[in-house]
Amino acid sequence: MLVHVSTAYVCGEESGVISEKPFLMGKTLNQTSEILDIEAELKHMRNRLEELKGLQVSKSEETEAMENFGLERSRAFGWPNTYVFTKAMGEMLIGKYGGNLPIVIIRPIIITGTYKEPFPGWIEGARYKS
């Protein structure tokens, strides 16, 4: 059995009842005619990175440009940011390559704090309002 921790936000910013169903390979949130091809996205990313390296930009400029590129690609398919975009792609890949393996996808809205390690209540990089 494979247990994958995703996020509730892979479903987008919709209201009402949202059914829990796996993402099929190529599905997008914005229902455009363009199919999400993960291999093509990887190629776009590699090409953009090579282009930046060819321009000999600084590491910080490269990082910023790649972050912006990721955000642009995420939004092109209807996801608000790269975090949920890559989580959705992960779900698609699990569905495609999971074969006969039983799969459980958990989509919590938040995971926070720890019981003991490294100390009780430890949180790193919190991105939410308390």
Legacy VTK file of the C-alpha trace (Angstrom):
# vtk DataFile Version 3.0
C-alpha trace
ASCII
DATASET POLYDATA
POINTS 130 float
0.000 0.000 0.000
1.191 3.490 -0.843
0.027 6.390 1.322
0.611 9.799 -0.270
0.115 13.043 1.639
-1.131 15.714 -0.731
-3.112 18.863 0.083
-6.792 19.762 -0.009
-5.879 22.720 -2.203
-5.090 20.572 -5.270
-8.805 20.911 -6.043
-8.487 24.657 -6.482
-10.369 27.454 -4.838
-13.938 26.263 -5.251
-16.874 26.542 -2.899
-19.439 23.950 -1.932
-19.005 20.207 -1.845
-15.893 19.027 -3.666
-15.798 15.316 -4.423
-12.702 13.355 -3.470
-11.504 11.772 -6.670
-8.011 11.226 -8.035
-6.546 13.507 -10.664
-6.351 11.808 -14.017
-3.175 12.321 -16.012
-3.437 15.543 -17.995
-6.424 17.027 -16.140
-6.331 20.748 -15.445
-8.360 22.944 -13.123
-9.280 25.557 -15.702
-10.816 23.065 -18.157
-8.941 24.497 -21.140
-8.353 22.451 -24.241
-4.663 22.256 -23.301
-3.782 18.961 -21.618
-1.237 18.988 -18.813
1.708 16.967 -20.102
4.125 16.522 -17.210
7.015 15.460 -19.451
6.497 18.585 -21.584
6.453 20.726 -18.431
9.769 19.220 -17.336
11.186 19.992 -20.778
9.899 23.611 -20.581
11.520 23.962 -17.162
14.857 22.543 -18.314
14.851 24.744 -21.429
14.120 27.860 -19.376
16.902 26.998 -16.947
19.389 26.430 -19.792
18.331 29.744 -21.339
19.043 31.536 -18.052
22.397 29.798 -17.683
23.259 30.878 -21.236
22.511 34.471 -20.248
24.879 34.042 -17.278
22.460 35.598 -14.814
23.286 35.569 -11.112
22.065 32.692 -8.936
19.482 34.961 -7.278
18.210 36.172 -10.682
18.029 32.569 -11.866
16.086 31.542 -8.753
13.649 34.437 -9.097
13.135 33.799 -12.814
12.483 30.087 -12.230
10.053 30.846 -9.389
8.172 33.238 -11.671
8.223 30.697 -14.499
6.794 28.017 -12.202
4.047 30.364 -11.053
3.228 31.268 -14.660
2.974 27.579 -15.638
0.870 26.787 -12.554
-1.609 29.528 -13.325
-1.769 28.556 -17.014
-3.412 25.307 -15.903
-5.588 26.826 -13.175
-3.559 26.215 -10.018
-2.802 29.295 -7.892
0.800 28.382 -7.050
3.567 25.881 -7.683
3.009 24.026 -4.410
-0.473 22.790 -5.299
0.480 22.421 -8.984
3.275 19.992 -8.152
1.102 18.179 -5.591
-1.529 17.639 -8.324
1.145 16.377 -10.721
2.369 14.012 -8.009
-1.130 12.588 -7.649
-1.321 12.124 -11.423
1.995 10.269 -11.517
0.986 8.020 -8.634
-2.204 7.144 -10.495
-0.325 6.462 -13.706
2.524 4.392 -12.293
0.824 2.867 -9.244
-0.239 -0.227 -11.159
-2.066 -2.686 -8.943
-0.661 -1.150 -5.778
-3.401 -0.034 -3.361
-3.132 3.755 -3.086
-4.400 6.108 -0.403
-4.174 9.853 -1.023
-4.666 12.030 2.030
-5.561 15.685 1.393
-5.343 17.577 4.686
-5.878 21.328 4.784
-2.934 21.790 7.125
-0.267 19.772 8.902
1.304 21.528 11.821
3.457 21.021 14.871
5.056 17.898 16.286
4.412 15.679 19.258
8.028 15.302 20.431
10.820 15.771 17.888
12.818 17.945 17.713
10.641 19.435 20.483
6.881 19.548 21.180
4.971 21.938 18.926
7.894 22.547 16.566
6.895 24.242 13.293
9.267 25.307 10.529
8.343 27.646 7.701
4.700 28.177 8.644
2.790 29.822 5.779
-0.563 30.414 7.384
-2.201 32.929 9.686
-2.683 31.857 13.276
LINES 1 131
130 0 1 2 3 4 5 6 7 8 9 10 11 12 13 14 15 16 17 18 19 20 21 22 23 24 25 26 27 28 29 30 31 32 33 34 35 36 37 38 39 40 41 42 43 44 45 46 47 48 49 50 51 52 53 54 55 56 57 58 59 60 61 62 63 64 65 66 67 68 69 70 71 72 73 74 75 76 77 78 79 80 81 82 83 84 85 86 87 88 89 90 91 92 93 94 95 96 97 98 99 100 101 102 103 104 105 106 107 108 109 110 111 112 113 114 115 116 117 118 119 120 121 122 123 124 125 126 127 128 129
